[in-house]
């Protein structure tokens, strides 16, 4: 479903080019979940941004199904992000001027896939029924992240990308949000690629890999 092959990415610094990814290979099957781990600065978020089409590879390929992201124009990438993926970030990134119900529907409306029945199911499963008319600033961190999860899944994307989605939550709330996310994924065709520093969180997903020295390795690799 997702195939990353030989991806290289460097950035220009005052000291010269900084190689972050040095030939990364990664695959993710349909309806599966994968935890991407690694030390701070190992390139986890860089790889996630490349898969999201938010940045460009220096070389290598990123395929999702029959589509080559690395060969798309900016216009094609923008359309692909609207319609094919969902994004969940550590900082929630809700729209402060919109109430919960409109935040939930925002991505699905952009994608032309708003489904009132599916949104109602998400509201019920995420326990947001009493919060729909509130604004993000009136919610706790756990409530905001549940809204962010619902927004990302409302369009039933093929791929959900999550960057430390529970990093700002306490352990109990983190576990609750992650369980809700995994339960909802089982009811959709969506695959999950999650960046996390937590081995405990990573263990809940189907597979775990570690990004180290610009390459993807098995978790127990040295």
The 8 nearest C-alpha neighbors of each residue, nearest first, counted from 0:
[[1, 28, 64, 29, 63, 27, 2, 26],
 [2, 0, 63, 27, 26, 62, 64, 28],
 [1, 3, 26, 62, 61, 25, 4, 63],
 [4, 2, 61, 25, 24, 60, 26, 62],
 [5, 3, 24, 60, 6, 59, 23, 2],
 [4, 6, 22, 59, 23, 24, 7, 60],
 [7, 5, 59, 22, 23, 4, 58, 60],
 [6, 8, 21, 20, 22, 58, 57, 56],
 [7, 9, 20, 57, 56, 19, 18, 6],
 [10, 8, 18, 17, 19, 16, 11, 20],
 [11, 9, 17, 16, 12, 18, 8, 19],
 [10, 12, 16, 15, 17, 9, 13, 14],
 [13, 11, 15, 14, 16, 10, 17, 9],
 [12, 14, 15, 11, 16, 17, 10, 9],
 [13, 15, 12, 16, 11, 17, 10, 18],
 [14, 16, 12, 13, 11, 17, 10, 18],
 [17, 15, 11, 10, 12, 9, 18, 14],
 [18, 16, 10, 9, 11, 19, 15, 12],
 [17, 19, 9, 20, 8, 16, 10, 21],
 [20, 18, 9, 42, 8, 213, 17, 21],
 [21, 19, 213, 7, 8, 18, 22, 23],
 [22, 20, 213, 7, 23, 214, 19, 6],
 [21, 23, 5, 6, 7, 20, 214, 24],
 [22, 24, 6, 5, 214, 215, 21, 4],
 [25, 23, 4, 3, 5, 22, 215, 6],
 [26, 24, 3, 2, 23, 4, 27, 215],
 [25, 27, 2, 1, 3, 28, 24, 0],
 [28, 26, 1, 0, 2, 29, 31, 25],
 [29, 27, 0, 31, 30, 1, 26, 190],
 [28, 30, 0, 31, 190, 27, 189, 188],
 [31, 29, 190, 188, 189, 28, 32, 185],
 [32, 30, 190, 29, 28, 191, 205, 27],
 [33, 31, 191, 205, 204, 190, 192, 206],
 [32, 34, 206, 192, 207, 204, 205, 191],
 [35, 33, 207, 193, 201, 194, 192, 206],
 [36, 34, 194, 208, 209, 193, 207, 195],
 [37, 35, 209, 195, 196, 210, 208, 194],
 [38, 36, 210, 209, 41, 211, 196, 39],
 [37, 39, 41, 40, 36, 196, 211, 210],
 [38, 40, 41, 37, 42, 196, 43, 36],
 [39, 41, 42, 38, 43, 37, 19, 44],
 [40, 42, 38, 39, 43, 37, 211, 210],
 [43, 41, 45, 40, 44, 19, 46, 20],
 [44, 42, 46, 45, 41, 194, 47, 210],
 [43, 45, 47, 46, 42, 48, 162, 194],
 [46, 44, 42, 48, 43, 47, 49, 19],
 [45, 47, 49, 43, 44, 48, 42, 50],
 [46, 48, 44, 50, 49, 45, 51, 43],
 [47, 49, 51, 53, 45, 46, 50, 54],
 [48, 50, 54, 46, 52, 51, 47, 53],
 [49, 51, 47, 52, 48, 46, 61, 53],
 [52, 50, 48, 49, 53, 47, 80, 160],
 [51, 53, 49, 50, 54, 76, 48, 68],
 [54, 52, 48, 51, 49, 55, 50, 76],
 [55, 53, 49, 52, 48, 56, 51, 45],
 [56, 54, 49, 57, 69, 52, 53, 8],
 [55, 57, 58, 8, 7, 6, 49, 69],
 [58, 56, 8, 7, 55, 59, 9, 6],
 [59, 57, 7, 56, 6, 60, 5, 8],
 [60, 58, 6, 5, 4, 7, 56, 57],
 [59, 61, 4, 69, 3, 6, 62, 5],
 [62, 60, 3, 68, 2, 67, 69, 4],
 [63, 61, 67, 2, 66, 1, 68, 64],
 [62, 64, 1, 66, 0, 65, 2, 67],
 [63, 65, 0, 66, 62, 1, 2, 67],
 [66, 64, 63, 62, 67, 0, 1, 68],
 [65, 67, 63, 62, 64, 68, 61, 71],
 [68, 66, 62, 69, 70, 61, 63, 65],
 [69, 67, 71, 70, 61, 62, 66, 52],
 [68, 70, 67, 71, 60, 61, 56, 55],
 [71, 69, 68, 67, 72, 60, 66, 61],
 [72, 70, 68, 75, 69, 76, 73, 67],
 [71, 73, 75, 74, 76, 70, 69, 77],
 [74, 72, 76, 75, 77, 71, 52, 78],
 [73, 75, 77, 72, 76, 78, 71, 79],
 [76, 74, 72, 78, 73, 77, 71, 79],
 [77, 75, 79, 73, 78, 74, 52, 71],
 [76, 78, 74, 80, 79, 75, 73, 81],
 [77, 79, 81, 75, 76, 80, 82, 74],
 [80, 78, 76, 82, 83, 77, 81, 75],
 [81, 79, 77, 78, 84, 82, 83, 76],
 [82, 80, 78, 110, 79, 83, 109, 77],
 [81, 83, 110, 79, 80, 84, 78, 156],
 [82, 84, 156, 79, 157, 80, 81, 158],
 [85, 83, 158, 156, 80, 159, 157, 82],
 [84, 86, 151, 159, 156, 160, 158, 152],
 [85, 87, 160, 151, 161, 159, 88, 84],
 [88, 86, 161, 164, 147, 160, 148, 162],
 [89, 87, 162, 164, 91, 90, 161, 163],
 [88, 90, 164, 163, 91, 166, 162, 165],
 [89, 91, 88, 92, 167, 164, 144, 87],
 [90, 92, 88, 89, 93, 144, 147, 143],
 [93, 91, 90, 94, 88, 147, 87, 89],
 [92, 94, 91, 95, 102, 135, 147, 143],
 [95, 93, 97, 96, 92, 102, 135, 98],
 [94, 96, 97, 135, 93, 134, 136, 98],
 [95, 97, 94, 98, 134, 135, 93, 102],
 [98, 96, 95, 94, 101, 102, 134, 99],
 [99, 97, 134, 133, 101, 132, 100, 102],
 [98, 100, 131, 102, 101, 133, 134, 132],
 [99, 101, 131, 103, 102, 98, 104, 132],
 [102, 100, 104, 103, 98, 99, 97, 105],
 [103, 101, 99, 105, 104, 100, 97, 98],
 [102, 104, 150, 100, 101, 105, 149, 99],
 [103, 105, 101, 107, 102, 106, 108, 150],
 [104, 106, 102, 108, 107, 103, 101, 109],
 [107, 105, 109, 108, 104, 110, 150, 154],
 [106, 108, 154, 113, 112, 110, 104, 109],
 [107, 109, 111, 113, 110, 105, 106, 112],
 [110, 108, 106, 107, 111, 81, 105, 112],
 [109, 111, 82, 107, 108, 81, 112, 106],
 [112, 110, 108, 109, 113, 107, 82, 154],
 [113, 111, 107, 110, 154, 108, 114, 109],
 [112, 114, 107, 108, 111, 115, 154, 104],
 [113, 115, 117, 116, 112, 118, 153, 107],
 [116, 114, 118, 117, 119, 113, 120, 104],
 [117, 115, 119, 118, 114, 120, 121, 113],
 [116, 118, 120, 119, 114, 115, 121, 153],
 [117, 119, 121, 115, 120, 116, 122, 114],
 [120, 118, 122, 116, 117, 121, 115, 123],
 [121, 119, 117, 123, 118, 122, 124, 116],
 [120, 122, 118, 124, 119, 123, 125, 149],
 [123, 121, 127, 119, 125, 120, 124, 128],
 [122, 124, 120, 126, 121, 125, 128, 119],
 [125, 123, 121, 126, 122, 120, 179, 127],
 [126, 124, 122, 123, 127, 121, 145, 179],
 [125, 127, 123, 124, 128, 122, 129, 121],
 [126, 128, 122, 130, 125, 129, 123, 131],
 [127, 129, 130, 122, 126, 131, 123, 125],
 [130, 128, 127, 131, 126, 132, 133, 122],
 [131, 129, 127, 133, 128, 132, 99, 138],
 [130, 132, 99, 100, 133, 129, 128, 127],
 [133, 131, 98, 130, 99, 100, 134, 129],
 [134, 132, 98, 130, 131, 99, 137, 135],
 [133, 135, 98, 137, 136, 99, 97, 95],
 [136, 134, 137, 138, 95, 143, 133, 93],
 [137, 135, 138, 134, 95, 139, 133, 143],
 [136, 138, 135, 134, 133, 139, 130, 143],
 [139, 137, 135, 136, 142, 143, 140, 134],
 [138, 140, 142, 141, 143, 137, 136, 135],
 [139, 141, 143, 142, 144, 138, 168, 167],
 [140, 142, 144, 143, 139, 172, 145, 168],
 [143, 141, 145, 139, 144, 140, 138, 146],
 [144, 142, 146, 140, 145, 141, 138, 139],
 [143, 145, 147, 141, 146, 142, 91, 148],
 [144, 146, 148, 142, 147, 143, 149, 125],
 [147, 145, 149, 143, 144, 148, 150, 103],
 [146, 148, 144, 150, 145, 149, 91, 87],
 [149, 147, 145, 151, 146, 150, 144, 152],
 [148, 150, 146, 152, 147, 151, 153, 103],
 [149, 151, 103, 147, 153, 148, 152, 146],
 [150, 152, 85, 148, 149, 86, 153, 147],
 [153, 151, 155, 149, 154, 150, 148, 85],
 [154, 152, 150, 155, 107, 151, 149, 118],
 [153, 155, 107, 152, 112, 156, 113, 106],
 [156, 154, 152, 153, 187, 157, 189, 188],
 [157, 155, 84, 83, 158, 154, 189, 85],
 [156, 158, 189, 83, 84, 190, 188, 155],
 [157, 159, 84, 190, 189, 156, 191, 85],
 [158, 160, 85, 191, 84, 86, 190, 192],
 [161, 159, 86, 192, 193, 191, 85, 87],
 [160, 162, 193, 87, 164, 88, 86, 194],
 [161, 163, 194, 88, 164, 193, 89, 87],
 [164, 162, 195, 166, 89, 194, 165, 161],
 [165, 163, 89, 88, 162, 161, 166, 87],
 [166, 164, 173, 168, 167, 163, 89, 176],
 [165, 167, 163, 168, 164, 89, 173, 195],
 [168, 166, 165, 89, 169, 90, 140, 164],
 [169, 167, 165, 173, 166, 172, 170, 141],
 [168, 170, 172, 171, 173, 167, 165, 166],
 [169, 171, 173, 172, 174, 168, 165, 175],
 [172, 170, 174, 173, 169, 175, 168, 176],
 [173, 171, 175, 174, 169, 170, 168, 141],
 [172, 174, 170, 165, 176, 171, 168, 175],
 [175, 173, 177, 171, 172, 176, 178, 170],
 [174, 176, 172, 178, 173, 177, 179, 171],
 [177, 175, 179, 173, 178, 174, 172, 180],
 [176, 178, 180, 174, 179, 175, 173, 181],
 [177, 179, 181, 175, 180, 176, 182, 174],
 [180, 178, 182, 176, 177, 181, 183, 175],
 [179, 181, 177, 183, 178, 182, 184, 176],
 [180, 182, 184, 178, 183, 179, 177, 185],
 [183, 181, 179, 185, 180, 184, 178, 186],
 [184, 182, 180, 186, 185, 181, 179, 187],
 [185, 183, 181, 187, 186, 182, 189, 180],
 [184, 186, 183, 182, 187, 181, 30, 188],
 [185, 187, 184, 183, 188, 182, 189, 181],
 [186, 188, 184, 189, 185, 155, 183, 30],
 [189, 187, 30, 157, 190, 29, 186, 184],
 [188, 190, 157, 158, 187, 30, 156, 184],
 [189, 191, 30, 158, 31, 29, 32, 159],
 [192, 190, 32, 159, 158, 160, 33, 193],
 [191, 193, 33, 160, 32, 34, 159, 161],
 [194, 192, 161, 34, 162, 35, 160, 191],
 [195, 193, 35, 162, 163, 34, 36, 161],
 [194, 196, 163, 197, 36, 193, 35, 34],
 [195, 197, 36, 37, 198, 194, 38, 163],
 [198, 196, 200, 199, 195, 201, 36, 202],
 [197, 199, 201, 200, 202, 196, 195, 36],
 [198, 200, 197, 202, 201, 203, 196, 195],
 [201, 199, 197, 202, 198, 203, 195, 204],
 [202, 200, 198, 34, 203, 199, 204, 197],
 [201, 203, 199, 200, 204, 198, 207, 205],
 [202, 204, 201, 200, 205, 199, 206, 177],
 [205, 203, 32, 202, 201, 206, 33, 34],
 [204, 206, 32, 33, 31, 203, 207, 202],
 [207, 205, 33, 204, 34, 32, 208, 202],
 [206, 208, 34, 33, 35, 201, 218, 209],
 [207, 209, 217, 35, 218, 216, 36, 34],
 [210, 208, 36, 216, 37, 218, 215, 35],
 [209, 211, 215, 37, 214, 36, 216, 41],
 [210, 212, 213, 214, 41, 209, 37, 215],
 [213, 211, 214, 41, 210, 20, 21, 19],
 [214, 212, 20, 21, 211, 19, 210, 23],
 [213, 215, 23, 211, 210, 212, 21, 22],
 [216, 214, 210, 209, 23, 211, 208, 24],
 [215, 217, 209, 208, 210, 220, 218, 214],
 [216, 218, 208, 220, 219, 209, 215, 207],
 [219, 217, 208, 209, 220, 216, 207, 36],
 [218, 220, 217, 221, 216, 209, 208, 207],
 [221, 219, 217, 218, 216, 209, 208, 211],
 [220, 219, 218, 216, 217, 211, 209, 212]]
